[in-house]
Amino acid sequence: MSKRAVYTDKAPKPRPVYNQAIVANGFVFCSGQLPKDLSGKLVEGTVQDRTHQCIANLRAVLEAAGSSLDKVVEVNVFLSDIADFASMNEVYSHYWGDVKPART
């Protein structure tokens, strides 16, 4: 199996123990994206602001891997407060068309 690490300076730096993504046999496996800006600082504001940042970071990593959001087949979402679920979904729904990724 061939695999390569993906790194872009258009997303926050990963910790030294993992990569932003790995491309293996034509598939892109992305590490989780936190709502951090390029300096590594957590974005302040609403859950919508943080959701936009997470997806912007994911988009940058996918593009560095030669892929894009429209090719994503699965997304895992982690929220620190379930009360933010509806607000996160408002933003999330704008990034994918009719065929949305499977999601946990």
Secondary structure, 3 states (H helix, E strand, C coil): CCEEEECCCCCCCCCCCCCCEEEECCEEEECCCCCECCCCCECCCCHHHHHHHHHHHHHHHHHHCCCCHHHCCEECCCCCCHHHHHHHHHHHCCCCCCCCCEEC
